C-alpha cells in the first residue's frame, strides 16, 4: 500500500531482458534499510526488491536496488519507462503510523494514458491527460488519481467521442521539483491508477446490474 507521495527519483541504470526483465534502479535511499522482498512503487507500479547494493564512484557511494518486471508489467505500463536512463518516481511501502499525505494507492496500474497538453498557469502548469474509455467513468472532478505514481487531484473532466475522457491537473512548482512531472510534455504516455474507492464502487454497480 502507498500514498502517492514520491520520496525519491530513481534512474534505470541497467536492463537485462530474459525470462523476466531485470532492472537495476539507482536511488538515494539508504539501501541498508531496504529488505529483500520489500515493495517499492516505481512510477506507479508496485515491484519487489530482489537484490540491492552500493557501488563506489567518483561522486561518492551510489545505492541501487534490482527488480524483476514480468512481461505483463512491461505490457501494462507506459512504453519507454523501463529504458536505461529513464527517471522513475519512487515510493516505499506505507508503514503503520506513517502520515497518509496523498490518498490510498495500491501500486497497480489500471491503464496507460496520454498527456494531451501542458500549459503554464502562473508558476504552476495545467496538464491535460487523456484517459481511455475503460477508466473514463471512474474519473471525477475533485477526485484523486495517480499519475506515474504521484497522487493528484482532478480539476475538470471532459468526455470525448468514443468514450475516452480528458481531465486536467494542476502541477505546482514543488511537485514539479520532486517528481518526474517536470518532464511532462504533449504525447508522453503515463501510468494511471484510479482511486481505489472508485474501483470498488464500479464493481458494486456491475454486480447489481
MOVENTA-V40247 format. One record per residue. N is the residue number from 1. D_FIRST is the distance of its C-alpha to the first C-alpha in whole Angstrom. Layout:
BEGIN
n=[N/N]
d_first=[D_FIRST/D_FIRST]
END
This chain:
BEGIN
n=[1/2/3/4/5/6/7/8/9/10/11/12/13/14/15/16/17/18/19/20/21/22/23/24/25/26/27/28/29/30/31/32/33/34/35/36/37/38/39/40/41/42/43/44/45/46/47/48/49/50/51/52/53/54/55/56/57/58/59/60/61/62/63/64/65/66/67/68/69/70/71/72/73/74/75/76/77/78/79/80/81/82/83/84/85/86/87/88/89/90/91/92/93/94/95/96/97/98/99/100/101/102/103/104/105/106/107/108/109/110/111/112/113/114/115/116/117/118/119/120/121/122/123/124/125/126/127/128/129/130/131/132/133/134/135/136/137/138/139/140/141/142/143/144/145/146/147/148/149/150/151/152/153/154/155/156/157/158/159/160/161/162/163/164/165/166/167/168/169/170/171/172/173/174/175/176/177/178/179/180/181/182/183/184/185/186/187/188/189/190/191/192/193/194/195/196/197/198/199/200/201/202/203/204/205/206/207/208/209]
d_first=[0/4/7/10/12/13/15/17/19/19/22/23/26/26/26/27/28/28/27/24/23/23/22/22/20/22/20/21/18/20/20/21/18/16/16/17/14/11/9/10/9/13/14/11/11/9/12/13/15/18/21/21/24/26/29/32/34/36/34/32/29/27/23/22/19/20/17/19/18/20/22/20/18/21/22/19/18/21/24/25/22/22/25/27/27/24/22/18/15/13/10/9/6/6/9/10/13/11/13/11/13/12/10/7/6/5/7/10/13/15/18/20/22/25/26/29/30/30/32/33/33/34/32/29/28/28/26/27/25/26/23/25/26/23/21/24/24/20/21/22/24/22/19/16/15/13/16/15/12/14/13/17/19/21/25/27/27/30/30/32/35/33/30/28/27/27/25/25/23/25/23/25/26/24/21/23/24/20/19/21/22/25/26/26/29/30/29/26/24/20/17/16/13/14/13/11/14/16/15/16/19/20/20/22/25/25/26/28/30]
END
